[in-house]
Amino acid sequence: MGKTTTAINVGTALAATGMRVLLLDLDPQGNASTGLGISRHDRERSTYDLLISDISLTEAAVSTRVPRLDIVPATVDLSGAEIELIEFEARTHRLDRAVQRSDDRWDVILIDCPPSLGLLTINAMVAAHALLVPLQCEFFALEGLSQLLTTVERIRTRFNPGLSILGVVLTMYDRRNRLTDQVSDDVRAVLGNVVFETVIPRNVRLSEAPSHGVPALIYDHRCPGSEAYIALAREVIARLPQPTEAA
């Protein structure tokens, strides 16, 4: 449990505040799409088409059961996109171009990335303004985080100098496990205020919700996991750039 659960539930919480939110499912497994109740036959257009066929976000987006939360779903075609992208000259900027061409329909665009670093993830980092990094409280957490920070610096240098880290959120947090506290202490010692105060606990309701095609915030909004994501969304909003008013 980590990135997809976070993307779905933070997106839901942001939408509940009145924001218009778009989630781009860039993981070939399509878990974010499934977790938001988008059936396979309702995925006529997908993030694959955004990358390969130059369609617009508006053409690809579908509504979800969550008011003000739309999604561009993923299909199995996305698993072959990295090979096809090699043929394009601006292969690292395909998603960025699609985002730049979009209208102002959405206030926030979230991207659920694949679990590995490749052209899909690079496209997401090039298109993004900031990264929200879920970090599981496990032994190799700091090693994986170190690799991510190195990758972010390379993306800044070569493609997207404006890319920043919005924050790191600790997930799968279990206060009964001494390792959890050790990982939390180590990450906070290294990154300080970059780490969100909110932690996401191990919670069975978070695991159950995707099988019902709804976010945990709708499946059981009173469970500890949902309450944690609501608190995390408040922190995210506080860190988002505030719109400037026209003079």
C-alpha positions as CSV (number, residue, x, y, z in Angstrom):
1,M,0.0,0.0,0.0
2,G,1.5,3.3,-1.0
3,K,1.4,5.4,-4.1
4,T,-1.9,4.4,-5.6
5,T,-3.8,4.4,-2.3
6,T,-2.4,7.8,-1.6
7,A,-3.2,9.2,-5.1
8,I,-6.8,8.0,-4.9
9,N,-7.5,9.2,-1.4
10,V,-5.7,12.5,-1.5
11,G,-7.5,13.2,-4.8
12,T,-10.8,12.4,-3.2
13,A,-10.0,14.6,-0.2
14,L,-9.0,17.5,-2.4
15,A,-12.1,17.1,-4.4
16,A,-14.2,17.2,-1.2
17,T,-12.8,20.7,-0.5
18,G,-14.3,22.0,-3.8
19,M,-11.2,21.6,-6.0
20,R,-11.6,20.1,-9.5
21,V,-9.1,17.2,-9.6
22,L,-7.8,15.0,-12.4
23,L,-5.9,11.8,-11.8
24,L,-3.7,10.4,-14.5
25,D,-3.2,6.6,-14.1
26,L,0.2,6.1,-15.6
27,D,0.7,2.6,-14.1
28,P,0.1,-0.2,-16.6
29,Q,-1.5,-2.3,-13.8
30,G,-4.3,0.3,-13.8
31,N,-4.9,0.0,-10.1
32,A,-6.0,3.6,-9.7
33,S,-8.6,3.1,-12.4
34,T,-9.9,0.0,-10.8
35,G,-9.8,1.6,-7.3
36,L,-12.1,4.4,-8.6
37,G,-14.6,2.0,-10.2
38,I,-13.7,2.4,-13.8
39,S,-14.4,-0.9,-15.6
40,R,-12.3,-2.2,-18.4
41,H,-15.0,-1.5,-21.1
42,D,-15.2,2.2,-19.9
43,R,-11.5,2.8,-20.7
44,E,-12.0,3.6,-24.4
45,R,-9.3,6.2,-24.2
46,S,-6.4,6.1,-21.8
47,T,-3.1,7.6,-20.8
48,Y,-1.6,5.4,-23.5
49,D,-3.5,7.5,-26.0
50,L,-2.2,10.7,-24.4
51,L,1.3,9.6,-24.9
52,I,1.1,8.0,-28.3
53,S,-1.9,9.5,-30.2
54,D,-1.8,13.1,-29.2
55,I,-5.4,13.2,-27.9
56,S,-6.3,15.9,-25.2
57,L,-6.9,15.4,-21.5
58,T,-10.5,16.5,-22.1
59,E,-11.0,13.7,-24.6
60,A,-9.4,11.1,-22.4
61,A,-10.8,12.0,-19.0
62,V,-13.8,10.2,-17.5
63,S,-15.8,11.1,-14.4
64,T,-15.7,8.9,-11.3
65,R,-18.2,8.3,-8.5
66,V,-16.4,11.0,-6.6
67,P,-17.8,14.5,-7.4
68,R,-15.2,16.8,-9.0
69,L,-12.7,13.9,-9.4
70,D,-12.0,12.8,-13.0
71,I,-9.5,10.2,-14.2
72,V,-7.6,9.4,-17.4
73,P,-7.6,5.6,-16.9
74,A,-4.8,3.1,-17.8
75,T,-5.2,0.1,-20.1
76,V,-2.9,-2.9,-20.8
77,D,-1.7,-1.0,-23.9
78,L,0.4,1.2,-21.5
79,S,2.7,-1.7,-20.8
80,G,4.1,-1.4,-24.3
81,A,4.3,2.4,-24.4
82,E,7.9,2.6,-23.2
83,I,9.1,0.8,-26.3
84,E,6.9,2.8,-28.6
85,L,8.0,6.1,-27.0
86,I,11.6,5.4,-28.1
87,E,10.5,6.3,-31.7
88,F,9.5,9.9,-30.7
89,E,12.1,12.6,-30.7
90,A,10.7,14.3,-27.6
91,R,10.0,11.0,-25.9
92,T,10.5,12.4,-22.4
93,H,8.0,15.3,-22.9
94,R,5.0,13.6,-24.4
95,L,2.9,13.8,-21.2
96,D,4.1,17.4,-20.5
97,R,2.9,18.4,-23.9
98,A,-0.6,16.9,-23.3
99,V,-0.8,18.7,-19.9
100,Q,0.3,22.0,-21.4
101,R,-2.4,21.8,-24.1
102,S,-5.1,21.2,-21.5
103,D,-7.7,23.9,-20.6
104,D,-8.2,25.1,-17.1
105,R,-10.9,22.6,-16.3
106,W,-8.9,21.2,-13.3
107,D,-7.3,22.9,-10.4
108,V,-5.0,20.0,-9.6
109,I,-3.6,17.2,-11.7
110,L,-2.3,14.1,-9.9
111,I,-0.2,11.4,-11.6
112,D,0.0,7.8,-10.3
113,C,3.3,6.6,-11.5
114,P,4.6,3.1,-12.2
115,P,6.6,1.4,-9.4
116,S,9.8,1.5,-11.5
117,L,11.9,4.2,-13.1
118,G,11.4,4.3,-16.9
119,L,10.1,6.5,-19.7
120,L,6.7,6.6,-18.1
121,T,7.9,7.8,-14.8
122,I,10.3,10.3,-16.5
123,N,7.4,11.7,-18.5
124,A,5.5,12.2,-15.2
125,M,8.5,14.0,-13.6
126,V,8.9,16.2,-16.6
127,A,5.3,17.2,-16.6
128,A,5.0,17.6,-12.8
129,H,5.6,20.7,-10.7
130,A,6.1,18.8,-7.5
131,L,6.3,15.2,-6.1
132,L,4.3,13.7,-3.3
133,V,6.4,10.7,-2.2
134,P,4.7,7.9,-0.2
135,L,7.4,6.0,1.8
136,Q,6.6,2.7,3.4
137,C,8.0,2.2,6.9
138,E,10.3,-0.7,6.1
139,F,14.0,-1.5,6.3
140,F,15.1,-0.4,2.8
141,A,13.1,2.9,2.9
142,L,16.0,5.2,3.1
143,E,17.9,3.4,0.3
144,G,14.9,3.8,-2.0
145,L,14.5,7.4,-1.0
146,S,18.1,8.1,-1.7
147,Q,17.8,6.7,-5.2
148,L,14.7,8.8,-5.8
149,L,16.4,12.0,-4.7
150,T,19.2,11.3,-7.1
151,T,16.8,10.7,-9.9
152,V,14.9,14.0,-9.1
153,E,18.2,15.9,-9.3
154,R,19.0,14.4,-12.7
155,I,15.5,15.3,-14.0
156,R,16.0,18.9,-12.7
157,T,19.3,19.2,-14.4
158,R,18.3,17.8,-17.8
159,F,14.6,18.4,-18.3
160,N,12.6,20.2,-15.6
161,P,14.5,22.7,-13.4
162,G,11.2,23.6,-11.6
163,L,10.6,20.1,-10.2
164,S,10.4,20.1,-6.4
165,I,9.4,17.7,-3.7
166,L,6.1,18.7,-2.1
167,G,6.6,16.3,0.7
168,V,7.2,12.7,1.9
169,V,4.5,10.8,3.6
170,L,5.2,7.8,5.8
171,T,2.8,4.9,5.0
172,M,2.1,1.4,6.5
173,Y,2.9,3.0,9.9
174,D,2.6,0.6,12.8
175,R,3.3,2.1,16.2
176,R,3.7,-1.4,17.7
177,N,6.7,-2.1,15.5
178,R,10.0,-0.6,16.7
179,L,11.3,-0.6,13.1
180,T,8.5,1.8,12.1
181,D,9.7,4.4,14.7
182,Q,13.3,3.9,13.7
183,V,12.5,4.5,10.0
184,S,10.4,7.5,10.9
185,D,13.1,9.0,13.0
186,D,15.8,8.4,10.4
187,V,13.7,9.9,7.5
188,R,12.8,13.0,9.6
189,A,16.5,13.4,10.7
190,V,17.5,13.4,7.0
191,L,14.7,15.5,5.4
192,G,13.3,17.5,8.3
193,N,10.1,19.5,7.4
194,V,9.9,17.9,4.0
195,V,8.3,14.9,5.8
196,F,4.6,15.5,6.4
197,E,3.5,15.4,10.1
198,T,0.6,13.0,9.1
199,V,1.5,9.3,8.9
200,I,-0.7,6.7,7.2
201,P,-1.3,3.7,9.5
202,R,-1.6,0.1,8.5
203,N,-5.4,-0.2,8.2
204,V,-7.4,-3.1,6.7
205,R,-10.1,-0.7,5.5
206,L,-7.6,1.0,3.2
207,S,-6.8,-2.4,1.7
208,E,-10.5,-3.4,1.3
209,A,-11.7,-0.3,-0.4
210,P,-10.2,-0.9,-3.9
211,S,-12.1,-4.1,-4.3
212,H,-15.3,-2.1,-4.0
213,G,-14.2,0.4,-6.6
214,V,-14.3,3.4,-4.2
215,P,-11.8,5.3,-2.2
216,A,-11.4,4.5,1.4
217,L,-12.8,8.0,2.2
218,I,-16.1,6.8,0.8
219,Y,-15.9,3.2,1.8
220,D,-15.4,4.1,5.5
221,H,-14.7,7.7,6.1
222,R,-14.3,7.1,9.9
223,C,-11.6,4.5,9.8
224,P,-8.1,5.5,10.9
225,G,-6.8,5.3,7.4
226,S,-9.4,7.7,6.0
227,E,-8.9,10.1,8.8
228,A,-5.2,10.1,8.2
229,Y,-5.7,10.9,4.5
230,I,-8.0,13.8,5.3
231,A,-5.3,15.2,7.6
232,L,-2.7,14.6,4.9
233,A,-4.8,16.5,2.4
234,R,-4.9,19.5,4.7
235,E,-1.1,19.5,4.8
236,V,-0.9,19.1,1.0
237,I,-3.3,22.1,0.5
238,A,-1.1,24.2,2.8
239,R,1.9,23.5,0.7
240,L,0.3,24.0,-2.7
241,P,1.1,27.2,-4.5
242,Q,-1.6,29.7,-3.9
243,P,-3.2,31.3,-7.0
244,T,-2.4,34.9,-7.6
245,E,-5.2,37.3,-7.9
246,A,-5.5,39.4,-11.0
247,A,-4.7,43.0,-10.5
